[in-house]
Amino acid sequence: MDAYTNRVHKLNAALMWVFGLILAATAYINAGMTRALKTSVILFGTCIVVTGIVFLKSKHNLLKSIIIPLLPALGSLFYSISQGGVERMFVAYLLCACFAAVYFNSKVLVIYTSVITTAIVATYAIKPEALLGVNNSFGEFLPRMGMFLCGVVALYFLSRWGNEHLDNARNESEKALVLNKNLTNVMEQDQSIRDTADVIKIISELGQTLKEQM
């Protein structure tokens, strides 16, 4: 399982770099070089930290699995606050939930969702325009938050059922290895019995030959 988790770490880091490039390009197209540079500092800074965590030797894979999708989500929230509210960042929060779901560990997704939901709600409660900009009414916040939570619920069951399938596949693989080992042992024992029978037959033939000569 650790081998799979490590592969997901690297996949998520690569996807975050791609996502960062897309957002930086979008900022440049919409607002020019100054905005693009500010965006790049936040996004690529987060990507560098995440990449460092990916290649950090640690036995705490669960903690890494939580931090890797959580950092870009918090970075996106911080970017939204710094720009006076960017409502499309809700797509980034859901995308990072996808990063968490790929681990097929429902605990990772639950912790991610709890932290980022708390951060989003707290930001909206303190300063709504920092989250949504000018269109910051509750009527604008509720459907976006609902979309995010519904998406997370779907990802939760995908992660949970996917983990169950992985466990079943691993159990079946272990059973197959045990059966193969048992079959090999039986074949070795059968060969040993045959060899013993051949030895007994040879000894019997030698004894019969000696009797005839006497």
N, C-alpha and C positions, 0 to 999 in steps of 0.2 A: 504493500500500500504506500510506503514511503517513496518508492520509485515513481509511482503514479503522481503523488502529490508534488514531488519535485519537478516533474514534467509540466504540471499545471502552473506552478510558480513561474517557470520560464515562459510559458505561453501567455500568461496574464501580463507579465512584464513587457513582452513584445507588443501585445495589443495596446497596452497603455501608451507606448511610444507612438504607435500609429494614430491613436486617438488624440494624443497631444499635438501631433503634426497637423491633424485635421482642424483642431480648434485654433491653433496658431494661424493657420492659413485663413480660416474664417474671420478671425479678428483683424487680420491685415486687409482682407477684402472689404469688410464692413466699416472699419474705423481707421485704417492706415497703419503706418509703421510703428508709431508710438504705442498704440494699443497692442499691436502684435508683440512688441518687445516685452511689455508688461505681462502679457499673457504667457509668453514663452518662459519668463523667469519662474512663474508659479508652476506651470505645467511640467516643464522639463526638470525643474528642481525636484518636483515630486517623483518624476520618472527615475531620476538618478538615485534618489533615496530608495525607491522600491527595488530597483535593479541591484543595489548594494545588499538589501535584505535578502533577495533571492539567492545570491551567491554567498551569503554569510553562513558559515558552518554552524549549525545549531540543531539540537535534538528536539527543540520545541516547534515541531512542524505545525501544530494546531495554532499556536500564537502567530506564526508567520502567515498562515492561511487567512487569519482574521485581519492582520495589519495590511497585507498587500492590496486587497480590494478597498479597505477602509481609507487608506491614505489618499488615493486619487479622488474619492468621494468628498472627503473633507477639504481637499485642495480645490475642488470645483465649487464647494460652498464658500470657501474663503475668497475665491475669485469673484463669485457673484456679489458678495458683500463689498469687495474692494471696488467693483464697477457700478455700485449703486443699484444692484438687482438685475440678474439675468435669468429670466424665467425658463429659458430653454435648458438650463442646467439640470432640470428634473430628469431630462433624458440621460444625463451623465450619472445621476444617482441610481437610475434603473440599470444602466449599463454596468456599473460597478457591482450591482447585485448579481448580474449575470456572471461576473468574474468570480464572485463568492460561490455561486451555485455550481460552477464547473468542478469544484472539489468533491461534489456528491457527499457533503457532510452538512446535514441540516443544522448542526450546532453553529457552524461558521456563519451560515446565512442568518440565523436568528440573532446572533450577537451583532453582526454587521447592521441588520435592519434596526435593532434596538438603539444602537449608537447613532446612526445617521438620522433616524426618525426623531430622536430626542433633539439632535442638533438643529434639524430643520424647523421643528415646532418652536424651539426656544428662540431661534433667529426671527421667525415670523412674529412671535409674541412680543419680542423686544423692539424690533424695527422691521415692519412688514415690507417697506420699500427696499430694504437690503436684500430681500429674497426675490421679490417679483418686480421691482422697479415701480414705474408709475401705476401700472394696473395691479394694485396690491390688495384689492378687496377680498373678503372672505370667499365670495363667489368665484374668484379666480384661483384662490389657494386650494379650496376643497377638491375640485375635480382633478387637479394636478397631484395632490397628495393621495387621492383615491386611486388614480391611475398607478402611481408608484406602489402603493400597498397591494393592489390587486395583482400587479405584476410579480411582486415578491411572493405572494401566496402561491401563485402558479409555479414559480421557481422553487419554492419550498417543497412542494409535492414532487416536482421533477427530481430535486436533489435527494429527497428521502427514498423515493422508489428506485432511483438510479443506484443509490447506495445498497439497497436491498438486493438488486440484481448483481451488483459487484460481489457482495458477500456470498450469494448463492453460487456464482461462477467460481469464486475462490474455494468454496467448500467442495464443489464438484471436482475441481482440479486436485484438491488434496485427497479426495476419495480415489480418484483415478491413479494418483501416485502410489497410494497404499495398495490398491489392487494389483498394480503393475509389479510392485515390490514382492507381494505375496506370490504372484504367479511366477516370478523369477525364482523365488525360494523353492517353490514346488518343483519347478523344472530342474533346478540344481539337485534337489533331493532325489528326483526320479533318475537323473543321470548317475548320481552316486549309487543308487540301488542297482542300476544296470551294471555299473562297473564292478560292484561287489559280486553280483551274480556271475559275471564273466570270470572273475578271479576264482570263485568257488568251482565253476565248471572246469577251468584249467587245472586246478589242483586235483579235482576228481579224475580228470583224464590222465594226469601224471600218475596218480595212485593206481589206476587201472593198468597203465603201461608197466609199472614196476611189478605188479602182481603177475602179469603175463610173462615177464622176463624171469621171475623167480620160479 
